[in-house]
Amino acid sequence: RADDAGGAGLDDQGFAALLTRVRRLTAGTARLGVLKDAISDGKSFSCRQIVQMMGVPISSEQKIQIAVTMYARVVDPDNTSELFAALYHESDRQQLRALLQRSP
């Protein structure tokens, strides 16, 4: 995790630009690629930002993939409940919970 002490995520302007780039892409793999590049560049995210990014795709599976990918660089893990609240189905929340427990 990026900063268990609760540091700041990507600044609002930088996040807005990243969100716009992801929204313009239609393929889930391309979206994840952009997010993985941002993580490789050392970008960190708040749970609020992860939830915003989860709002881009239609499928629950893509929302979960985005959450797991970005959570690797979360700055406020105490707010993880926001990620679960962004999912409609309990089965999706359970899947996300299991994946996050496995992530480093």
N, CA, C and O atoms as a printed pandas DataFrame, in Angstrom:
     atom_number atom_name residue_name chain_id  residue_number  x_coord  y_coord  z_coord
0              1         N          ARG        A               1    0.845   -1.186    0.000
1              2        CA          ARG        A               1    0.000    0.000    0.000
2              3         C          ARG        A               1    0.879    1.234    0.000
3              4         O          ARG        A               1    1.979    1.239    0.553
4              5         N          ALA        A               2    0.391    2.236   -0.607
5              6        CA          ALA        A               2    1.208    3.422   -0.819
6              7         C          ALA        A               2    1.613    4.086    0.488
7              8         O          ALA        A               2    2.785    4.397    0.695
8              9         N          ASP        A               3    0.657    4.298    1.355
9             10        CA          ASP        A               3    0.944    5.070    2.553
10            11         C          ASP        A               3   -0.090    4.738    3.619
11            12         O          ASP        A               3   -1.161    5.344    3.663
12            13         N          ASP        A               4    0.226    3.792    4.463
13            14        CA          ASP        A               4   -0.739    3.372    5.473
14            15         C          ASP        A               4   -1.017    4.463    6.506
15            16         O          ASP        A               4   -1.960    4.356    7.291
16            17         N          ALA        A               5   -0.196    5.508    6.503
17            18        CA          ALA        A               5   -0.418    6.603    7.443
18            19         C          ALA        A               5   -1.539    7.525    6.970
19            20         O          ALA        A               5   -1.978    8.399    7.718
20            21         N          GLY        A               6   -2.005    7.338    5.736
21            22        CA          GLY        A               6   -3.120    8.150    5.247
22            23         C          GLY        A               6   -2.690    9.411    4.541
23            24         O          GLY        A               6   -3.205   10.490    4.834
24            25         N          GLY        A               7   -1.756    9.297    3.615
25            26        CA          GLY        A               7   -1.294   10.449    2.848
26            27         C          GLY        A               7   -2.319   10.859    1.806
27            28         O          GLY        A               7   -3.459   10.395    1.826
28            29         N          ALA        A               8   -1.913   11.720    0.907
29            30        CA          ALA        A               8   -2.820   12.235   -0.117
30            31         C          ALA        A               8   -2.740   11.387   -1.373
31            32         O          ALA        A               8   -1.685   10.856   -1.720
32            33         N          GLY        A               9   -3.880   11.271   -2.048
33            34        CA          GLY        A               9   -3.911   10.604   -3.335
34            35         C          GLY        A               9   -3.442   11.563   -4.412
35            36         O          GLY        A               9   -2.954   12.656   -4.125
36            37         N          LEU        A              10   -3.594   11.144   -5.632
37            38        CA          LEU        A              10   -3.279   11.981   -6.779
38            39         C          LEU        A              10   -4.075   13.272   -6.663
39            40         O          LEU        A              10   -5.244   13.242   -6.280
40            41         N          ASP        A              11   -3.452   14.417   -6.991
41            42        CA          ASP        A              11   -4.173   15.688   -6.859
42            43         C          ASP        A              11   -5.384   15.702   -7.801
43            44         O          ASP        A              11   -5.437   14.954   -8.776
44            45         N          ASP        A              12   -6.348   16.566   -7.487
45            46        CA          ASP        A              12   -7.623   16.579   -8.216
46            47         C          ASP        A              12   -7.443   16.776   -9.716
47            48         O          ASP        A              12   -8.111   16.117  -10.513
48            49         N          GLN        A              13   -6.550   17.674  -10.101
49            50        CA          GLN        A              13   -6.343   17.949  -11.522
50            51         C          GLN        A              13   -5.747   16.725  -12.222
51            52         O          GLN        A              13   -6.183   16.351  -13.311
52            53         N          GLY        A              14   -4.763   16.114  -11.597
53            54        CA          GLY        A              14   -4.142   14.921  -12.171
54            55         C          GLY        A              14   -5.129   13.773  -12.256
55            56         O          GLY        A              14   -5.145   13.031  -13.239
56            57         N          PHE        A              15   -5.953   13.626  -11.225
57            58        CA          PHE        A              15   -6.937   12.549  -11.235
58            59         C          PHE        A              15   -7.995   12.798  -12.303
59            60         O          PHE        A              15   -8.406   11.866  -12.995
60            61         N          ALA        A              16   -8.438   14.035  -12.446
61            62        CA          ALA        A              16   -9.448   14.360  -13.469
62            63         C          ALA        A              16   -8.921   14.012  -14.860
63            64         O          ALA        A              16   -9.663   13.490  -15.692
64            65         N          ALA        A              17   -7.653   14.298  -15.113
65            66        CA          ALA        A              17   -7.054   13.973  -16.416
66            67         C          ALA        A              17   -7.005   12.458  -16.623
67            68         O          ALA        A              17   -7.297   11.965  -17.712
68            69         N          LEU        A              18   -6.636   11.726  -15.573
69            70        CA          LEU        A              18   -6.586   10.269  -15.658
70            71         C          LEU        A              18   -7.990    9.697  -15.885
71            72         O          LEU        A              18   -8.168    8.796  -16.705
72            73         N          LEU        A              19   -8.968   10.211  -15.170
73            74        CA          LEU        A              19  -10.351    9.759  -15.309
74            75         C          LEU        A              19  -10.850    9.995  -16.736
75            76         O          LEU        A              19  -11.522    9.135  -17.308
76            77         N          THR        A              20  -10.529   11.138  -17.304
77            78        CA          THR        A              20  -10.921   11.444  -18.679
78            79         C          THR        A              20  -10.283   10.471  -19.656
79            80         O          THR        A              20  -10.943    9.993  -20.578
80            81         N          ARG        A              21   -9.001   10.174  -19.461
81            82        CA          ARG        A              21   -8.321    9.208  -20.343
82            83         C          ARG        A              21   -8.992    7.847  -20.275
83            84         O          ARG        A              21   -9.210    7.210  -21.306
84            85         N          VAL        A              22   -9.321    7.397  -19.071
85            86        CA          VAL        A              22   -9.937    6.080  -18.900
86            87         C          VAL        A              22  -11.341    6.062  -19.509
87            88         O          VAL        A              22  -11.732    5.074  -20.130
88            89         N          ARG        A              23  -12.101    7.146  -19.337
89            90        CA          ARG        A              23  -13.467    7.208  -19.880
90            91         C          ARG        A              23  -13.474    7.126  -21.404
91            92         O          ARG        A              23  -14.414    6.592  -21.992
92            93         N          ARG        A              24  -12.436    7.647  -22.041
93            94        CA          ARG        A              24  -12.383    7.650  -23.504
94            95         C          ARG        A              24  -12.116    6.264  -24.074
95            96         O          ARG        A              24  -12.368    6.021  -25.254
96            97         N          LEU        A              25  -11.618    5.371  -23.263
97            98        CA          LEU        A              25  -11.314    4.019  -23.723
98            99         C          LEU        A              25  -12.541    3.130  -23.550
99           100         O          LEU        A              25  -13.281    3.261  -22.575
100          101         N          THR        A              26  -12.747    2.232  -24.498
101          102        CA          THR        A              26  -13.898    1.345  -24.391
102          103         C          THR        A              26  -13.510   -0.054  -23.930
103          104         O          THR        A              26  -14.321   -0.753  -23.321
104          105         N          ALA        A              27  -12.298   -0.461  -24.210
105          106        CA          ALA        A              27  -11.869   -1.812  -23.829
106          107         C          ALA        A              27  -11.403   -1.837  -22.381
107          108         O          ALA        A              27  -10.618   -0.990  -21.956
108          109         N          GLY        A              28  -11.895   -2.817  -21.628
109          110        CA          GLY        A              28  -11.506   -2.948  -20.229
110          111         C          GLY        A              28  -10.016   -3.148  -20.055
111          112         O          GLY        A              28   -9.430   -2.630  -19.105
112          113         N          THR        A              29   -9.390   -3.893  -20.957
113          114        CA          THR        A              29   -7.949   -4.130  -20.841
114          115         C          THR        A              29   -7.169   -2.834  -21.056
115          116         O          THR        A              29   -6.143   -2.613  -20.414
116          117         N          ALA        A              30   -7.649   -1.984  -21.952
117          118        CA          ALA        A              30   -6.986   -0.693  -22.182
118          119         C          ALA        A              30   -7.112    0.202  -20.951
119          120         O          ALA        A              30   -6.165    0.885  -20.561
120          121         N          ARG        A              31   -8.304    0.181  -20.349
121          122        CA          ARG        A              31   -8.513    0.977  -19.132
122          123         C          ARG        A              31   -7.564    0.529  -18.030
123          124         O          ARG        A              31   -6.925    1.354  -17.377
124          125         N          LEU        A              32   -7.476   -0.775  -17.826
125          126        CA          LEU        A              32   -6.576   -1.289  -16.787
126          127         C          LEU        A              32   -5.131   -0.960  -17.109
127          128         O          LEU        A              32   -4.336   -0.696  -16.207
128          129         N          GLY        A              33   -4.785   -0.973  -18.394
129          130        CA          GLY        A              33   -3.423   -0.631  -18.803
130          131         C          GLY        A              33   -3.053    0.791  -18.417
131          132         O          GLY        A              33   -1.952    1.045  -17.927
132          133         N          VAL        A              34   -3.979    1.719  -18.641
133          134        CA          VAL        A              34   -3.740    3.124  -18.277
134          135         C          VAL        A              34   -3.564    3.243  -16.763
135          136         O          VAL        A              34   -2.692    3.973  -16.292
136          137         N          LEU        A              35   -4.386    2.531  -16.009
137          138        CA          LEU        A              35   -4.283    2.594  -14.544
138          139         C          LEU        A              35   -2.978    1.961  -14.063
139          140         O          LEU        A              35   -2.335    2.480  -13.150
140          141         N          LYS        A              36   -2.590    0.855  -14.669
141          142        CA          LYS        A              36   -1.330    0.203  -14.283
142          143         C          LYS        A              36   -0.142    1.098  -14.606
143          144         O          LYS        A              36    0.835    1.125  -13.858
144          145         N          ASP        A              37   -0.219    1.837  -15.722
145          146        CA          ASP        A              37    0.847    2.790  -16.053
146          147         C          ASP        A              37    0.930    3.882  -14.993
147          148         O          ASP        A              37    2.025    4.268  -14.585
148          149         N          ALA        A              38   -0.224    4.383  -14.543
149          150        CA          ALA        A              38   -0.241    5.428  -13.517
150          151         C          ALA        A              38    0.377    4.905  -12.221
151          152         O          ALA        A              38    1.117    5.619  -11.544
152          153         N          ILE        A              39    0.069    3.661  -11.885
153          154        CA          ILE        A              39    0.637    3.050  -10.675
154          155         C          ILE        A              39    2.141    2.879  -10.831
155          156         O          ILE        A              39    2.900    3.132   -9.896
156          157         N          SER        A              40    2.570    2.450  -12.019
157          158        CA          SER        A              40    4.009    2.294  -12.288
158          159         C          SER        A              40    4.743    3.625  -12.171
159          160         O          SER        A              40    5.912    3.675  -11.789
160          161         N          ASP        A              41    4.034    4.703  -12.508
161          162        CA          ASP        A              41    4.613    6.042  -12.401
162          163         C          ASP        A              41    4.627    6.549  -10.965
163          164         O          ASP        A              41    5.069    7.668  -10.705
164          165         N          GLY        A              42    4.142    5.726  -10.024
165          166        CA          GLY        A              42    4.170    6.107   -8.616
166          167         C          GLY        A              42    2.951    6.851   -8.124
167          168         O          GLY        A              42    2.957    7.374   -7.010
168          169         N          LYS        A              43    1.891    6.911   -8.937
169          170        CA          LYS        A              43    0.670    7.600   -8.514
170          171         C          LYS        A              43   -0.033    6.795   -7.419
171          172         O          LYS        A              43   -0.025    5.564   -7.434
172          173         N          SER        A              44   -0.631    7.503   -6.482
173          174        CA          SER        A              44   -1.402    6.893   -5.397
174          175         C          SER        A              44   -2.822    7.437   -5.446
175          176         O          SER        A              44   -3.075    8.492   -6.028
176          177         N          PHE        A              45   -3.750    6.702   -4.826
177          178        CA          PHE        A              45   -5.156    7.054   -4.935
178          179         C          PHE        A              45   -5.866    6.958   -3.596
179          180         O          PHE        A              45   -5.524    6.133   -2.749
180          181         N          SER        A              46   -6.866    7.824   -3.422
181          182        CA          SER        A              46   -7.732    7.716   -2.252
182          183         C          SER        A              46   -8.872    6.762   -2.602
183          184         O          SER        A              46   -9.136    6.513   -3.779
184          185         N          CYS        A              47   -9.535    6.241   -1.604
185          186        CA          CYS        A              47  -10.690    5.372   -1.856
186          187         C          CYS        A              47  -11.767    6.129   -2.629
187          188         O          CYS        A              47  -12.443    5.545   -3.476
188          189         N          ARG        A              48  -11.933    7.408   -2.350
189          190        CA          ARG        A              48  -12.918    8.232   -3.075
190          191         C          ARG        A              48  -12.588    8.252   -4.570
191          192         O          ARG        A              48  -13.483    8.154   -5.409
192          193         N          GLN        A              49  -11.294    8.382   -4.900
193          194        CA          GLN        A              49  -10.891    8.389   -6.303
194          195         C          GLN        A              49  -11.112    7.023   -6.947
195          196         O          GLN        A              49  -11.519    6.940   -8.106
196          197         N          ILE        A              50  -10.846    5.959   -6.204
197          198        CA          ILE        A              50  -11.062    4.614   -6.736
198          199         C          ILE        A              50  -12.548    4.422   -7.041
199          200         O          ILE        A              50  -12.902    3.862   -8.080
200          201         N          VAL        A              51  -13.415    4.882   -6.144
201          202        CA          VAL        A              51  -14.862    4.768   -6.364
202          203         C          VAL        A              51  -15.266    5.537   -7.620
203          204         O          VAL        A              51  -16.080    5.054   -8.406
204          205         N          GLN        A              52  -14.702    6.729   -7.813
205          206        CA          GLN        A              52  -15.015    7.501   -9.027
206          207         C          GLN        A              52  -14.610    6.715  -10.271
207          208         O          GLN        A              52  -15.355    6.681  -11.250
208          209         N          MET        A              53  -13.454    6.093  -10.240
209          210        CA          MET        A              53  -12.977    5.329  -11.383
210          211         C          MET        A              53  -13.839    4.083  -11.598
211          212         O          MET        A              53  -14.052    3.658  -12.733
212          213         N          MET        A              54  -14.330    3.504  -10.509
213          214        CA          MET        A              54  -15.208    2.333  -10.608
214          215         C          MET        A              54  -16.521    2.688  -11.303
215          216         O          MET        A              54  -17.216    1.801  -11.799
216          217         N          GLY        A              55  -16.866    3.973  -11.343
217          218        CA          GLY        A              55  -18.098    4.409  -11.982
218          219         C          GLY        A              55  -18.028    4.438  -13.491
219          220         O          GLY        A              55  -19.053    4.622  -14.148
220          221         N          VAL        A              56  -16.844    4.260  -14.063
221          222        CA          VAL        A              56  -16.678    4.339  -15.513
222          223         C          VAL        A              56  -17.238    3.111  -16.238
223          224         O          VAL        A              56  -18.057    3.279  -17.141
224          225         N          PRO        A              57  -16.837    1.893  -15.886
225          226        CA          PRO        A              57  -17.294    0.739  -16.657
226          227         C          PRO        A              57  -18.730    0.331  -16.313
227          228         O          PRO        A              57  -19.281    0.718  -15.283
228          229         N          ILE        A              58  -19.300   -0.448  -17.194
229          230        CA          ILE        A              58  -20.655   -0.942  -17.000
230          231         C          ILE        A              58  -20.657   -2.222  -16.159
231          232         O          ILE        A              58  -21.486   -2.382  -15.263
232          233         N          SER        A              59  -19.737   -3.117  -16.450
233          234        CA          SER        A              59  -19.786   -4.438  -15.812
234          235         C          SER        A              59  -19.205   -4.432  -14.402
235          236         O          SER        A              59  -18.258   -3.707  -14.099
236          237         N          SER        A              60  -19.799   -5.255  -13.558
237          238        CA          SER        A              60  -19.295   -5.410  -12.190
238          239         C          SER        A              60  -17.867   -5.947  -12.203
239          240         O          SER        A              60  -17.036   -5.548  -11.388
240          241         N          GLU        A              61  -17.595   -6.852  -13.132
241          242        CA          GLU        A              61  -16.264   -7.455  -13.213
242          243         C          GLU        A              61  -15.191   -6.387  -13.445
243          244         O          GLU        A              61  -14.139   -6.418  -12.807
244          245         N          GLN        A              62  -15.455   -5.443  -14.356
245          246        CA          GLN        A              62  -14.491   -4.368  -14.605
246          247         C          GLN        A              62  -14.357   -3.455  -13.392
247          248         O          GLN        A              62  -13.256   -3.008  -13.072
248          249         N          LYS        A              63  -15.456   -3.178  -12.725
249          250        CA          LYS        A              63  -15.400   -2.337  -11.512
250          251         C          LYS        A              63  -14.490   -2.987  -10.475
251          252         O          LYS        A              63  -13.673   -2.317   -9.844
252          253         N          ILE        A              64  -14.640   -4.296  -10.308
253          254        CA          ILE        A              64  -13.827   -5.027   -9.332
254          255         C          ILE        A              64  -12.353   -5.009   -9.755
255          256         O          ILE        A              64  -11.471   -4.807   -8.920
256          257         N          GLN        A              65  -12.085   -5.221  -11.049
257          258        CA          GLN        A              65  -10.698   -5.206  -11.534
258          259         C          GLN        A              65  -10.046   -3.844  -11.303
259          260         O          GLN        A              65   -8.886   -3.759  -10.901
260          261         N          ILE        A              66  -10.803   -2.788  -11.561
261          262        CA          ILE        A              66  -10.282   -1.434  -11.339
262          263         C          ILE        A              66   -9.981   -1.225   -9.857
263          264         O          ILE        A              66   -8.923   -0.704   -9.506
264          265         N          ALA        A              67  -10.898   -1.624   -8.996
265          266        CA          ALA        A              67  -10.700   -1.445   -7.552
266          267         C          ALA        A              67   -9.456   -2.188   -7.074
267          268         O          ALA        A              67   -8.650   -1.632   -6.328
268          269         N          VAL        A              68   -9.299   -3.429   -7.494
269          270        CA          VAL        A              68   -8.150   -4.227   -7.055
270          271         C          VAL        A              68   -6.850   -3.627   -7.585
271          272         O          VAL        A              68   -5.860   -3.547   -6.858
272          273         N          THR        A              69   -6.854   -3.206   -8.848
273          274        CA          THR        A              69   -5.646   -2.622   -9.458
274          275         C          THR        A              69   -5.221   -1.357   -8.725
275          276         O          THR        A              69   -4.054   -1.206   -8.364
276          277         N          MET        A              70   -6.160   -0.458   -8.508
277          278        CA          MET        A              70   -5.832    0.825   -7.882
278          279         C          MET        A              70   -5.552    0.679   -6.382
279          280         O          MET        A              70   -4.789    1.466   -5.821
280          281         N          TYR        A              71   -6.150   -0.303   -5.738
281          282        CA          TYR        A              71   -5.984   -0.488   -4.295
282          283         C          TYR        A              71   -4.530   -0.790   -3.937
283          284         O          TYR        A              71   -4.115   -0.600   -2.794
284          285         N          ALA        A              72   -3.766   -1.257   -4.908
285          286        CA          ALA        A              72   -2.344   -1.516   -4.658
286          287         C          ALA        A              72   -1.617   -0.227   -4.248
287          288         O          ALA        A              72   -0.552   -0.283   -3.632
288          289         N          ARG        A              73   -2.191    0.924   -4.589
289          290        CA          ARG        A              73   -1.576    2.215   -4.252
290          291         C          ARG        A              73   -2.542    3.113   -3.474
291          292         O          ARG        A              73   -2.542    4.331   -3.650
292          293         N          VAL        A              74   -3.357    2.511   -2.620
293          294        CA          VAL        A              74   -4.324    3.288   -1.848
294          295         C          VAL        A              74   -3.624    4.028   -0.704
295          296         O          VAL        A              74   -2.695    3.506   -0.087
296          297         N          VAL        A              75   -4.083    5.239   -0.439
297          298        CA          VAL        A              75   -3.475    6.032    0.635
298          299         C          VAL        A              75   -4.319    6.036    1.902
299          300         O          VAL        A              75   -3.843    6.422    2.969
300          301         N          ASP        A              76   -5.568    5.609    1.784
301          302        CA          ASP        A              76   -6.457    5.650    2.948
302          303         C          ASP        A              76   -7.219    4.326    3.100
303          304         O          ASP        A              76   -8.439    4.287    2.944
304          305         N          PRO        A              77   -6.492    3.244    3.406
305          306        CA          PRO        A              77   -7.149    1.934    3.506
306          307         C          PRO        A              77   -8.246    1.875    4.566
307          308         O          PRO        A              77   -9.076    0.966    4.536
308          309         N          ASP        A              78   -8.269    2.819    5.496
309          310        CA          ASP        A              78   -9.332    2.847    6.504
310          311         C          ASP        A              78  -10.697    3.136    5.877
311          312         O          ASP        A              78  -11.731    2.911    6.506
312          313         N          ASN        A              79  -10.701    3.633    4.642
313          314        CA          ASN        A              79  -11.953    3.972    3.952
314          315         C          ASN        A              79  -12.365    2.916    2.926
315          316         O          ASN        A              79  -13.176    3.198    2.043
316          317         N          THR        A              80  -11.822    1.721    3.032
317          318        CA          THR        A              80  -12.099    0.656    2.071
318          319         C          THR        A              80  -13.591    0.360    1.944
319          320         O          THR        A              80  -14.039   -0.092    0.891
320          321         N          SER        A              81  -14.355    0.604    2.982
321          322        CA          SER        A              81  -15.804    0.341    2.930
322          323         C          SER        A              81  -16.474    1.107    1.788
323          324         O          SER        A              81  -17.509    0.675    1.281
324          325         N          GLU        A              82  -15.892    2.241    1.378
325          326        CA          GLU        A              82  -16.441    3.014    0.260
326          327         C          GLU        A              82  -16.434    2.187   -1.028
327          328         O          GLU        A              82  -17.331    2.313   -1.861
328          329         N          LEU        A              83  -15.411    1.340   -1.182
329          330        CA          LEU        A              83  -15.308    0.515   -2.386
330          331         C          LEU        A              83  -16.442   -0.509   -2.426
331          332         O          LEU        A              83  -17.056   -0.734   -3.469
332          333         N          PHE        A              84  -16.707   -1.124   -1.276
333          334        CA          PHE        A              84  -17.781   -2.119   -1.219
334          335         C          PHE        A              84  -19.138   -1.466   -1.462
335          336         O          PHE        A              84  -20.007   -2.046   -2.113
336          337         N          ALA        A              85  -19.312   -0.262   -0.940
337          338        CA          ALA        A              85  -20.579    0.456   -1.102
338          339         C          ALA        A              85  -20.839    0.809   -2.568
339          340         O          ALA        A              85  -21.988    1.018   -2.957
340          341         N          ALA        A              86  -19.794    0.877   -3.375
341          342        CA          ALA        A              86  -19.935    1.237   -4.791
342          343         C          ALA        A              86  -20.421    0.063   -5.644
343          344         O          ALA        A              86  -20.734    0.235   -6.822
344          345         N          LEU        A              87  -20.482   -1.115   -5.053
345          346        CA          LEU        A              87  -20.941   -2.303   -5.783
346          347         C          LEU        A              87  -22.381   -2.622   -5.389
347          348         O          LEU        A              87  -22.756   -2.489   -4.224
348          349         N          TYR        A              88  -23.178   -3.038   -6.359
349          350        CA          TYR        A              88  -24.613   -3.250   -6.128
350          351         C          TYR        A              88  -24.940   -4.599   -5.510
351          352         O          TYR        A              88  -25.891   -4.714   -4.736
352          353         N          HIS        A              89  -24.159   -5.624   -5.846
353          354        CA          HIS        A              89  -24.514   -6.982   -5.443
354          355         C          HIS        A              89  -23.587   -7.503   -4.349
355          356         O          HIS        A              89  -22.378   -7.272   -4.381
356          357         N          GLU        A              90  -24.158   -8.196   -3.403
357          358        CA          GLU        A              90  -23.362   -8.764   -2.313
358          359         C          GLU        A              90  -22.310   -9.720   -2.857
359          360         O          GLU        A              90  -21.203   -9.774   -2.322
360          361         N          SER        A              91  -22.621  -10.467   -3.894
361          362        CA          SER        A              91  -21.642  -11.393   -4.469
362          363         C          SER        A              91  -20.419  -10.630   -5.011
363          364         O          SER        A              91  -19.288  -11.107   -4.911
364          365         N          ASP        A              92  -20.659   -9.447   -5.581
365          366        CA          ASP        A              92  -19.550   -8.616   -6.063
366          367         C          ASP        A              92  -18.710   -8.121   -4.890
367          368         O          ASP        A              92  -17.480   -8.112   -4.956
368          369         N          ARG        A              93  -19.382   -7.710   -3.816
369          370        CA          ARG        A              93  -18.653   -7.242   -2.624
370          371         C          ARG        A              93  -17.808   -8.368   -2.036
371          372         O          ARG        A              93  -16.676   -8.149   -1.606
372          373         N          GLN        A              94  -18.373   -9.579   -2.022
373          374        CA          GLN        A              94  -17.623  -10.725   -1.504
374          375         C          GLN        A              94  -16.403  -11.029   -2.381
375          376         O          GLN        A              94  -15.324  -11.337   -1.875
376          377         N          GLN        A              95  -16.590  -10.936   -3.702
377          378        CA          GLN        A              95  -15.470  -11.177   -4.619
378          379         C          GLN        A              95  -14.373  -10.140   -4.408
379          380         O          GLN        A              95  -13.193  -10.486   -4.351
380          381         N          LEU        A              96  -14.757   -8.868   -4.293
381          382        CA          LEU        A              96  -13.780   -7.805   -4.065
382          383         C          LEU        A              96  -13.054   -8.020   -2.738
383          384         O          LEU        A              96  -11.832   -7.887   -2.665
384          385         N          ARG        A              97  -13.803   -8.351   -1.699
385          386        CA          ARG        A              97  -13.203   -8.584   -0.380
386          387         C          ARG        A              97  -12.140   -9.689   -0.469
387          388         O          ARG        A              97  -11.046   -9.546    0.079
388          389         N          ALA        A              98  -12.462  -10.779   -1.154
389          390        CA          ALA        A              98  -11.528  -11.902   -1.292
390          391         C          ALA        A              98  -10.276  -11.483   -2.068
391          392         O          ALA        A              98   -9.164  -11.853   -1.692
392          393         N          LEU        A              99  -10.448  -10.722   -3.136
393          394        CA          LEU        A              99   -9.303  -10.288   -3.935
394          395         C          LEU        A              99   -8.414   -9.311   -3.184
395          396         O          LEU        A              99   -7.189   -9.364   -3.299
396          397         N          LEU        A             100   -9.027   -8.420   -2.415
397          398        CA          LEU        A             100   -8.235   -7.445   -1.653
398          399         C          LEU        A             100   -7.451   -8.138   -0.535
399          400         O          LEU        A             100   -6.347   -7.710   -0.199
400          401         N          GLN        A             101   -8.008   -9.194    0.038
401          402        CA          GLN        A             101   -7.303   -9.917    1.090
402          403         C          GLN        A             101   -6.086  -10.633    0.537
403          404         O          GLN        A             101   -5.107  -10.850    1.252
404          405         N          ARG        A             102   -6.144  -11.003   -0.745
405          406        CA          ARG        A             102   -5.013  -11.689   -1.377
406          407         C          ARG        A             102   -3.955  -10.726   -1.870
407          408         O          ARG        A             102   -2.803  -11.120   -2.054
408          409         N          SER        A             103   -4.322   -9.458   -2.093
409          410        CA          SER        A             103   -3.353   -8.513   -2.653
410          411         C          SER        A             103   -2.305   -8.152   -1.610
411          412         O          SER        A             103   -2.576   -8.152   -0.409
412          413         N          PRO        A             104   -1.101   -7.843   -2.090
413          414        CA          PRO        A             104    0.012   -7.543   -1.144
414          415         C          PRO        A             104   -0.198   -6.237   -0.405
415          416         O          PRO        A             104    0.637   -5.850    0.413
